[in-house]
Amino acid sequence: MRTFFPSESCKETQLNALNPQSWLQVERGKLSKSSPQCCFSSSIESLIKVPEPSILPLFKPVDYVEVLSQIHEELETCAPEERPNLYLLKFQVFRGLGEIKLMRRSLRAAWQKATSVHEKIVFGAWLKYEKQGEELIADLLATCGKCVEEFGHIDVASMLPEDTNVSSSQYFLSSDNKLSRSVTFRIGDENIVCDRWKMACLSAPFQAMLNGCFTESVREDIDLSENNISAAGLRAINEFSMTGNLNEVSPNLLLEILIFANRFCCERLKDACGRKLAAFVSSRDDAVELMEYALEENSHVLAASCLQVFLHELPDCLNDDRVVQIFSLANRQQRLVMAGPASFSLYCLLSEVSMNLDPQSDKAACFLEQLLESAETERQRLLAFHQLGCVRLLRKEYDEAERLFEAAVNAGHIYSVAGLARLAFLKGKKSGAYDKLSYIISSGSCRPLGWMHQERSLYCDGDTRWEDLNKATELDPTLPYPYMYRAASLMRKQDVQGALAEINRILGFKLALECLELRFCFYLVLEDHQSAICDVQAVLTLSPEYRMFEGRVAASQLRTLVREHVESWTTADCWMQLYERWSSVDDIGSLSVIYQMLVESDAPKGVLYFRQSLLLLRLNCPEAAMRSLHLARQHASSEHERLVYEGWILYDTGHCEEGLRKAEESIKITRSFEAFFLKAYALADSSQDTSCSSTVVSLLENALKCPSDRLRKGQALNNLGSIYVDCGKLELAADCYINALKIRHTRAHQGLARVHFLKNDKAAAYKEMSLLIEKARNNASAYEKRSEYSDRELAMVDLEMVTRLDPLRVYPYRYRAAVLMDSQKEDEAIAEVSRAIAFKADLHLLHLRAAFHEHVGNVMGALRDCRAALCVDPYHQEMLELHSRVNSHEP
C-alpha cells in the first residue's frame, strides 16, 4: 500500500512525542542545567520511538510459490472468462511480496485477457491509477508520432452486444382477430395512432395487452395517461416500433422512455435508450445523474458508461460524496448492472484507492464490505476478510476485526493470525497473543516465516524478544522492524557504534524512510548535526511531503531547525562535497548534497535534478527517479537540454527508439556531452548488432570532446572501456579505465579488474576489486564481483559478506547452492536456494531449485517451481523448456 498503516498500540503508548523546539532549546543551552548523562538519556527517550510493525492489508500466503504454481496451472486449463480474476489474484500475491513490476505486469495481463467490457474498464482504470504522474510520457511519445492511448475511454456501446433476448418475431396477432391493424393510445388530450402489431412486438406485456386476454386487446382506443409517459415519448416509442431507431430524441425524453421501457419489459427499447443516453455521459455530474437511472432501470450500457467516467477520475472522484454513495449503497443486482462479472475487481480497486487516501475512512470500510459481498471464491473471500479486518482494527472496532480475522484464518490466510494476536494484546492478553504465534510457528503445518517471529517478539521481553527478532531477520532480512528495534535498544544502552551499525545494515540495501528517520534521531541525540541534515535531506528527496514522529512534524520543518546548527557551504563547496561523495560511492550522501544545492545554491537546477535521478536509480527508487527526471525537464535551461531529459524519460520507460530520436534532435541543435552520451547508451542497448559498437565508440568519443564535469566524463570513459572490452580491444579498454580512475571514477576499478582477468591475470583482477572495496561506501556488488577472481574458499567468504551487506542479491545463494550440489549435498543445496526464495520471487532462484528438484527425482517439486517461475516470466525460454521436460514426467 502507498499509505503507512500505523499500529494501534504504538499510537496509544507514544503520546509524549518529540517537541522539536524543546530539543533545540536544549541544543542552544537554554535548558542545560541537567548533567550530560541525564540529557543523553532524556534525549533518547524523547526522540527514539520505534513504532510496532503494522498489520498489512495484503494477501500474504505462507507458501506463495505454491499459490503461484496453482494460478499457472489453472490458467493453462481454465475458460477465457476466468483468466482476469486469476491474473488479479497473481497481482495480489506480488503485491504482498512488494514486487511492483510484477504487480503491474499481472494487472496488464488481466486487462489484456479481459473478456467483458466491464473488466476492460476496471483494469484499464486500475493501470491508469497505477501510472499516475506518467501522463507526460504519452505526450512525449505523441511528439514522436507514437500513440499510447491504451487506457483511454472505450466505446462501451460498441463493445456490449445489443439485447436480443426478445425477438420481434416472437409475438403475433391472432389470425381471427377482427380488429383494425392500428390502435390509438390516448395520453391526456392527445391521441397517438400506432401499429398494433408493431407495438405488440415490443414486449410480452404489450403482446398480452394488444393481442391477449386483457380487455384492452379488443379496444381500438387505449388510455395510457396514468403510465408516466408523455405524448412525445409515446410518439418516439411508436417510431422505434416501426424503424428500430430513436432518432433526435432529447436526453430527458430518453430517460422517460427508459423508465417506461423497463416498466413494460421492452428490452430492445430499453437497450436502445441506454445506448443513446450513454453518448451524453461526458462529465462526472452527468455520470452521477444518469447512474441513478441506469441502476434503477437495469440499463447495463448506461451504467458501464457512467462507471467508466468515475474510474477514469480516480482518486479524485472518491472525494465526491455522490460517487461514494453510489458505490457504497449498490445492492447485488445493482453491482451486476454496473460492473457485470467485474464486481469483485471493481471493489478491489475502490478499496485500494480509498485505503491509500485514508485507511480509517467510512468509505474504505464500505467498499471492503462490498468487496466481501462480491467475493465468489474462497481466495477472494479470505482477501476481503483480512483487508476489512485491518480497517476495522484501525477504526478500533475490535470485536468486528476479530470476527473478520478469524474468518480469514479459517479460509486459509495464516497471516491474519497476526491480526488476532494484536487484538489479544490490545485486550490485555499478552500471553494469549504469544501463544497464537507460537502455535503457528511450531505446528508444522507451514514453514516458519520472518513475520511470524517478528510478530511474536512484540509479546515477550529480554533475550526471548531478541531471539525472535534475530530469527525474523534470518528468515526475512527485508523486514525493517527488527533492525530498528535492535538499533534503538543499543542506543538506549549507549552503544552508539552498535546502534549505527545495526541501522546501517538495512540502509545498505533498502532505503526505508522509517529507517532513515530513526538514524536521523540517533544523530540528533549525538549532536552530529551534519549527519542529521544529510539523512533528513535524503528523506525529503525520496518523499518531499514526508512527516516524522508519527506524522506530527513535517520533515522539511525539522530540516529548517537542524540547518541552523550546520555550517553553510558555498556553491563551490557543494560541488566539491558532491565530487567527494560520488567518488566514494556514498549515494545517500550525494543525494543530500544535491538536495542542499537545489534549495540553497544558484547551480542549474535541471542538471542537479538529472544527477539526482541517476542516484535514485542506483538506489533502486525508480518512482522517485522518474519524478526527478520530470523536474529536470521542467527546469532545463535550453531546448537541447530539455530534449535530452525527455530522451531519458522515454528510455527509462521502455521506449528506447523514441529516446534515441530525442538525443538526435538535441544533437542537431547543440553538440553536447549529455546528448551524445544518451545516444550512445540507447544505441548500445537497443541494437543487437555487434557492428554498431564502432558507432557507440564514436559517440562516446564525441561526448568526451564536449564540456562536462569529471563525474560524467568518468562515467563516459567507463562505458567506453566496456565497449572496448566487448570488442576484444583490451589495451584501449585499460586506458579508458585508468583515465577514469585518474579523475576518481571509483567504479572503473571493476572494469580494469575485468581487463586483468581477460589477460589471465586473476591476481591483479582480485587486487583491483580489493581497491574498489576499500574506497566504496556501498560495496556489496564489489565483493560479489571479486568472488569471481578468487578460488572457491575465498569466493565463499566474499559471497557471505555480500549476503550480510545486501541479502537481496541472488547470485551468492545460487553459487553456494551450486557448490553444495557439486558436493552431492542435495538437501542442503535446495535449502540454500529456498532460504532466498522465501522472501524474494526471483526467476533464477526458482529455475535453479526446479533443476535441483528434477535432478533428485522430485517431479512435483520441479513442476511447482517451473509453474511459479513462469508466473514471474511467462516467456523465459529455458524455463519453458524445463517446464515442458518436467511436465512430460508428471505421473
Secondary structure, 3 states (H helix, E strand, C coil): CCCCCCCHHHHHHCCCCCCHHHHHHHHCCCCCCCCHHHHHHHHHHHHCCCCCCCCCCCCCCCCHHHHHHHHHHHHHHCCHHHHHHHHHHHHHHHHHHCCHHHHHHHHHHHHHCCCCHHHHHHHHHHHHHHCCCCHHHHHHHHHCCCCCCCCCCCCHHHHCCCCCCCCHHHCCCCCCCCCCCEEEEEECCEEEEEEHHHHHCCCHHHHHHHHCCCHHHHCCEEECCCCCCCHHHHHHHHHHHHHCCCCCCCHHHHHHHHHHHHHCCCHHHHHHHHHHHHCCCCCHHHHHHHHHHHHHCCCHHHHHHHHHHHHCCCCHHHHCHHHHHHHHHCCHHHHHHHHHHHHHHHHHHHHHHHHHHCCCCHHHHHHHHHHHHHCCCHHHHHHHHHHHHHHHHHCCCHHHHHHHHHHHHHCCCHHHHHHHHHHHHHCCCHHHHHHHHHHHHHCCCCCCCHHHHHHHHCCCCHHHHHHHHHHHHHHCCCCHHHHHHHHHHHHHCCCHHHHHHHHHHHHCCCCCHHHHHHHHHHHHHCCCHHHHHHHHHHHHHHCCCCEECCCCEEHHHHHHHHHCCCCCCCHHHHHHHHHHHHHCCCHHHHHHHHHHHHHHCCCCHHHHHHHHHHHHHHCCCHHHHHHHHHHHHHCCCCHHHHHHHHHHHHHHCCCHHHHHHHHHHHHHHCCCHHHHHHHHHHHHHHCCCHHHHHHHHHHHHHHHHCCCCHHHHHHHHHHHHHHHHHCCCHHHHHHHHHHHHHCCCCCHHHHHHHHHHHCCCHHHHHHHHHHHHHHCCCCHHHHHHHHHHCCHHHHHHHHHHHHHHCCCCCHHHHHHHHHHHHCCCHHHHHHHHHHHHCCCCCHHHHHHHHHHHHHCCCHHHHHHHHHHHHHHCCCCHHHHHHHHHHHCCCC
